[in-house]
Each structure stands twice: as structure tokens, then as C-alpha cells.
Amino acid sequence: MTTKKSKTSITEAYNPVKTILISQPVPSRGNPYIDLEKKYSLKIDYRPFIHVEGLNAREFRDQRVYLNEHSAFIFLSRTAIEHFFRLVEDVRLKVDPEWKYFCSSDAVANYLKNFIKFRKRKVFAGERSIRDVEKYIIRHKNEKFLFPKSNITTQNIPNYFKELGIDLTESIMYRSVPSDLSNLRDIFYDVLVFYSPLELESLYNNFPEFTQGKTRIATYGEKTKAAAEEKGLFINISAPTPKFRSMTAALEDYIKQTL
């Protein structure tokens, strides 16, 4: 993973691409990289640069958030549901059958069936966003709302509840942390693909002396691109753009230029 420091030039930038490392797990469904790998005879590896750890009961209690003082819960992901019910059990609290759950999608709402006796009048699901269930949130505005979240959640949900004039308690229940990448130390990839700023932090956490050299850097999203630039990295491939809405499209265009 580490290389000798060298200034990226146009010649280096368009060296042939044979190997790519995606800094995330293998997609569980509809892997968009498979066709790219076959079409251009690439070797594409997947390695999560970050992973999720749940807070333990003591860490949760340190926030002075009391679950039994709340009656309505906002869920944006299955991960949030898993760690919420894990902590409910860890703090030895019983699930109240009167609790209400407001979910960003049907997929998230249906996941609740693994943890509770599912009752439609207690579970409200949007199509793609928590804003889709706004009328139900307003209808239950006198409930005590709690938002289980990670350490890197944006302020979108708190700001939204502020707009509605409804009190919302936030609680970190899990966190994204750098993974151990030490076994990649002596492995070189032509392209490294990053999807979040925290993945870049993980790279430098594992390899403080990392230098780009001939490695091409691909970033998805403006925040990830900005984080890479702050590290002094040269961005060879970025998405989404008006021309390339996906990372695979941006990668394919770049690969064509190296042929």
C-alpha cells in the first residue's frame, strides 16, 4: 500500500489499470463492478476500510439518555435497529408494546419484525425518507422522540424536527471506526476507490507515511473528494458528475483512456 513519493504526471496518470481496490464490502446485491471486471480483465478487490462497533452499556449510560423516558423512535437503517435493541437488552429494559417506530423506508420498517411483534398502527414507514411520514410524526407530536444514530450522522434529522417544532433526543448507539489494514502494507493497486472521508482517515491511520506515487485515486461525493485533497492527494477519478452519475461509469471512462 505504501509507495515511494513521486509527483503524479499525465504519463503516470494514464498507465494501464489492471487492479482496483474498493474500500467497502462486496455489494450484497447487484454488484455494479462485475461487468467492469469482466469487460476489461481487471482484478477488483473489496476491503472495508471502516467497520461499525456498538457502544457498550456503560458508554451508552454516559450520555444520560434514558430509553424508558421515550415512546417514539426514528430509524434510518437496519444497523440503527440492531444496536438499539441490543442496548435495550444490555440495560435490562423491556420493550414497551406501546412504543412507536418511524422508519425511512419499508425495508427498514420490515426489519423490525426481527425484534418486536409487528403492529402496523405502531410502525410508520416512508418510501425513501423520514419526511414521507411527516403527517404521522405531527399526529404523534406529543410523544417523546429518540433518534438512535452513529457518530458520523449529519444534522438533517435534528434540523428537520426543529423545523416541525418537535423535541427530539439524539443518542449515539454505534460508531464507524478504522479497520485494521496492516496486511495490505506490501500490496499495490493501480486505483484506490473511496466513498467517504472516514475511509481516507482509515488509510492514513493504518499507513501514516502513505504517498500516492503512481496510485490513482477515485472518490465518490464532494466531501470525500475534499478530504482527499486535504491530504494532498491528486484526484484522478471522481463521481458523481453531470457526465458520470456512478463510480463505475467514471472508472470505465478512465480505463478506456489507458488502453
C-alpha positions in Angstrom: 0.0 0.0 0.0 2.9 2.4 0.6 4.9 3.7 -2.3 7.8 5.9 -2.9 6.8 9.5 -3.2 6.6 10.8 -6.7 4.8 13.7 -8.4 1.8 12.5 -10.4 2.2 13.3 -14.1 0.0 12.9 -17.1 2.0 9.9 -18.2 1.7 8.2 -14.9 -2.0 9.1 -14.7 -2.8 7.1 -17.8 -0.7 4.0 -17.1 -2.9 0.9 -17.8 -5.3 -0.1 -15.0 -5.2 -3.7 -14.0 -6.0 -3.7 -10.3 -8.6 -1.8 -8.3 -9.3 -1.8 -4.5 -12.8 -0.8 -3.4 -12.7 0.4 0.2 -16.0 -1.2 1.0 -17.5 -4.7 1.4 -18.6 -6.6 -1.7 -22.1 -5.3 -2.6 -24.7 -7.7 -1.2 -26.9 -7.3 -4.3 -26.4 -6.1 -7.9 -22.6 -5.6 -7.8 -22.0 -2.9 -10.4 -18.3 -3.8 -10.7 -18.7 -7.3 -12.0 -19.3 -6.3 -15.6 -16.4 -3.8 -15.5 -14.1 -6.5 -14.1 -15.0 -9.0 -16.9 -15.1 -6.5 -19.7 -11.6 -5.1 -19.1 -10.0 -8.2 -17.5 -9.4 -6.4 -14.2 -8.7 -7.7 -10.7 -11.1 -5.9 -8.3 -10.8 -6.5 -4.6 -13.1 -5.3 -1.8 -11.8 -4.4 1.6 -13.9 -2.3 4.1 -11.6 0.5 5.4 -14.1 1.1 8.2 -16.4 -1.0 10.3 -19.2 -0.5 12.8 -18.8 -1.0 16.6 -21.7 -0.8 19.0 -21.4 1.3 22.2 -21.5 -0.8 25.4 -24.0 -0.2 28.1 -21.6 1.9 30.2 -20.8 4.1 27.2 -24.5 4.5 26.4 -25.3 5.4 30.0 -22.6 8.1 30.0 -24.8 10.0 27.5 -27.5 10.2 30.2 -30.2 9.3 27.7 -32.9 7.1 29.3 -34.8 4.9 26.9 -37.8 4.4 29.2 -38.4 8.2 29.0 -39.1 7.9 25.3 -42.0 6.5 23.4 -41.2 7.1 19.7 -38.1 6.2 17.8 -36.6 7.3 14.4 -34.8 4.7 12.4 -32.9 5.3 9.1 -31.2 1.9 8.8 -31.2 -1.7 9.9 -27.9 -1.1 11.7 -29.6 1.5 13.9 -32.4 -1.0 14.7 -29.9 -3.7 15.6 -27.9 -1.6 18.0 -31.0 0.0 19.6 -32.5 -3.4 20.6 -29.1 -4.7 21.6 -28.8 -1.8 24.0 -32.4 -2.2 25.2 -31.4 -5.7 26.3 -28.0 -4.6 27.7 -29.5 -2.0 30.0 -32.1 -4.6 31.0 -35.1 -2.7 29.7 -38.2 -4.4 28.4 -39.7 -3.4 25.0 -42.9 -1.4 25.6 -45.6 -2.7 23.3 -46.9 0.9 23.1 -43.6 2.2 21.6 -43.9 3.7 18.1 -41.4 3.5 15.3 -40.9 5.9 12.4 -38.8 4.5 9.6 -37.3 5.9 6.5 -38.4 3.0 4.2 -40.4 -0.2 4.1 -37.1 -2.2 4.1 -36.1 -0.6 7.4 -39.6 -1.0 8.9 -39.8 -4.6 7.9 -36.6 -5.3 9.7 -38.3 -4.5 13.0 -40.1 -7.8 12.7 -36.9 -9.5 13.9 -37.2 -7.6 17.2 -40.9 -6.8 18.0 -44.4 -8.1 17.5 -45.1 -6.1 14.4 -48.2 -3.9 14.6 -48.9 -1.6 11.7 -50.5 1.1 13.8 -47.3 1.4 15.8 -44.9 1.3 12.8 -44.8 4.1 10.1 -42.6 3.8 7.0 -41.7 6.3 4.3 -40.8 5.4 0.7 -37.3 6.8 0.8 -37.1 9.4 3.6 -38.4 10.1 7.1 -40.0 13.2 5.6 -42.5 10.8 3.9 -44.1 10.1 7.3 -44.3 13.7 8.4 -48.1 13.6 8.8 -47.7 10.7 11.3 -44.9 12.4 13.2 -47.0 15.6 13.5 -50.0 13.4 14.6 -47.9 12.0 17.4 -46.0 15.2 18.2 -46.6 14.8 21.9 -44.6 11.6 22.0 -41.1 11.7 23.3 -38.9 11.1 20.2 -35.5 9.5 20.2 -33.1 9.3 17.3 -30.6 6.4 17.6 -27.6 7.3 15.4 -23.9 6.7 14.6 -21.0 9.0 15.4 -21.0 10.4 11.8 -24.7 11.2 11.2 -25.5 14.6 9.7 -27.8 17.1 11.3 -30.5 16.5 8.8 -32.9 14.8 11.2 -32.4 17.1 14.2 -32.8 20.1 11.9 -36.0 18.6 10.4 -37.6 18.1 13.8 -36.6 21.6 14.7 -38.5 22.8 11.6 -41.5 20.9 12.8 -41.2 22.3 16.3 -41.0 18.9 17.9 -38.5 17.9 20.5 -36.0 15.2 19.6 -33.4 13.5 21.7 -30.3 12.2 19.9 -28.2 9.2 21.0 -25.1 7.7 19.5 -25.5 3.9 19.7 -22.8 2.8 17.3 -19.8 4.2 15.6 -17.7 3.8 12.5 -14.1 3.2 13.2 -11.0 2.4 11.1 -10.4 -1.2 10.2 -7.0 -3.0 10.5 -5.4 -2.9 7.1 -1.9 -4.0 8.1 -1.9 -7.0 5.7 -2.2 -4.6 2.7 1.1 -2.9 3.5 3.1 -4.5 0.7 0.3 -4.8 -1.8 0.0 -2.3 -4.7 -3.2 -1.3 -6.5 -3.5 0.8 -9.6 -6.6 2.5 -8.3 -8.0 3.1 -4.8 -11.7 3.9 -4.6 -13.0 5.8 -1.6 -16.7 6.5 -0.7 -16.3 8.5 2.5 -13.9 10.8 4.3 -13.6 8.3 7.1 -12.2 5.7 4.7 -9.4 8.2 3.9 -8.8 8.6 7.6 -8.5 4.9 7.9 -5.9 4.8 5.2 -3.7 7.3 7.0 -4.4 5.7 10.4 -3.0 2.5 9.1 -0.3 3.9 6.8 0.8 7.4 8.2 3.6 7.5 5.6 1.4 6.7 2.7 2.4 8.6 -0.5 0.4 8.4 -3.7 3.1 7.8 -6.3 1.6 6.0 -9.3 -1.6 5.0 -7.5 -4.7 6.6 -9.0 -7.3 7.9 -6.5 -11.1 7.7 -7.2 -13.5 9.5 -4.9 -17.3 9.4 -4.7 -19.0 12.6 -3.4 -17.8 16.1 -2.8 -16.9 15.6 0.9 -14.8 12.5 0.0 -13.1 14.4 -2.7 -12.4 17.4 -0.4 -11.0 15.1 2.3 -8.6 13.5 -0.3 -7.5 16.9 -1.5 -6.8 18.0 2.1 -4.5 15.0 2.4 -2.6 16.3 -0.6 -3.8 13.5 -3.0 -4.3 14.0 -6.7 -7.8 13.0 -7.7 -7.8 11.1 -11.0 -11.4 9.9 -11.0 -14.5 11.4 -9.3 -18.2 10.9 -9.3 -21.0 11.8 -9.4 -20.6 14.4 -12.1 -23.0 15.7 -14.7 -21.3 13.3 -17.2 -20.9 10.3 -14.9 -23.5 9.6 -12.2 -21.9 6.5 -10.9 -18.4 5.5 -9.9 -18.4 2.5 -12.4 -19.2 4.9 -15.3 -16.4 7.2 -14.2 -14.0 4.3 -13.8 -14.8 2.9 -17.2 -14.2 6.2 -18.9 -10.8 6.5 -17.2 -9.9 2.9 -18.0 -10.7 3.4 -21.7 -8.2 6.3 -21.8 -5.5 3.9 -20.5 -6.0 1.3 -23.2 
